[in-house]
Amino acid sequence: MRILYVCADLGIPVLGGKGAAVHVRAMAHAFRDEGHTVVVAAGQTVKSLWQTPAPLDVPVLHVPPGPEIVHVSSRLRAFSAAIGAPSTAAGEVRRALYNQELLVQLRQRFEHDPPDVVYERASLFGIAGLTFAREIGVPHLLELNAPLADEQQRYRQGGALRELAETSEAWMLTGTDAVLAVSAPLAEQVVARGVERARVHVVANGVDTTRFHPGGDNGVRARYGLGDRPVLGFVGGLRPWHGVETLPRAVAALTARHPGVHALIVGDGPLRPEIEREIARLGLERHVTLTGAVPHEDVPAFIRACDVALAPYPAASHTFYFSPLKVYEYMACGVPVVGARLGQLADVVEDGVTGRLYPAGDLDALVDACDDLLARPDEARRMGARAAEVIAAGHTWGHNARRIAALAATIGTREAVCA
């Protein structure tokens, strides 16, 4: 099967280090490993020319925004700056205009050798993939990782073109042959918007178990002088919705019970200055290490350096629709998880079997759950081993690729469906 994998989101450099980019590459490789031919079409490959591109062993059709789009968005950004307004409208207009440019390239490059299926990562204002699939009469599958218009409004101070964003999102959801939502709560939101339940499928994140598996830490503990200290680990962006800002207080509370405890926080983001100030305020410099961002290929070693891995999401003011990639990676490496009892986490982490769950936002409960695992290291190791077994048995990118390819094969062409 020839699969055209469209990632039109200009905020996802597909050869970069963001979790979304990791997802794109992992699925492309999984399709390839299942014997399919894959081409990834993307608007951005790397965020910076100084960045070393991550390997992607399938062809990439790079279609960057042209000079006209860049000119319009830069003029809008300058206008916003002149009046002291947020510049989100410039980015939203850029995304909307980019569709036509991408669509033209898809038509030209695949005119005489079309794909058998278009698999598209849903993006704000992203209609090119679905439009192209309709034109050539092949199945279209839409990978949905979030309620995009709502997320833009909630987290990114967006919404300048909110009505247009909501309308285009609805057009995609109702027009595709299948919506592949990353979690059951997200799937329910799609159904609530009028999409036929039979066309909505839950396909959670996965793991490449050839890289994420139990084993040694490749010298990570030695590099950071951790010795045999009990180590709590967090991997991910330092952003408000990840709950990482609570970790200094949790570590401070745990030092009374485990004087040698250390937190290894792997990642970077806008909350880093706040976290560093809190570490200093609490006098925790000897108990917390902020590594900054690390290449994704190095992440398994950092996870395996930890005794307990954390997913400390705060209590959500909305439905928790995420499929946390970090949790699958933690478990695949054989490390027990302490996570908030929210959404998909409660389905993946079995309390007392593969980790510990606690009420989201309850700092004392987070501390108690960590204390429980640190106080019983043998039991924690058994939980970690069981977690790795669970992931290997059914939560790999390969499992996802096989399921998606089988679904695409049942859809057939639009002409056949309509005939």
Secondary structure, DSSP 8 states (H G I E B T S, - for coil): -EEEEEE--TT--TTSSSHHHHHHHHHHHHHHHTT-EEEEEES-S-S-TTS------S-EEE----HHHHHHHHHHHHHHHHHT--SHHHHHHHHHHHHHHHHHHHHHHTSSS--SEEEEE--TT--HHHHHHHHHT--EEEEE-S-HHHHHHHHSS--TTHHHHHHHHHHHHHHSSEEEESSHHHHHHHHHTT--GGGEEE----B-TTTSSS---TTHHHHTT-TT--EEEEES---GGGTGGGHHHHHHHHTTT-TT-EEEEEB--TTHHHHHHHHHHTT-TTTEEEEE---GGGHHHHHHT-SEEEE-----SS------HHHHHHHHTT--EEEES-TTHHHHS-BTTTEEEE-TT-HHHHHHHHHHHHH-HHHHHHHHHHHHHHHHHH-BHHHHHHHHHHHHHHH--HHHHH-
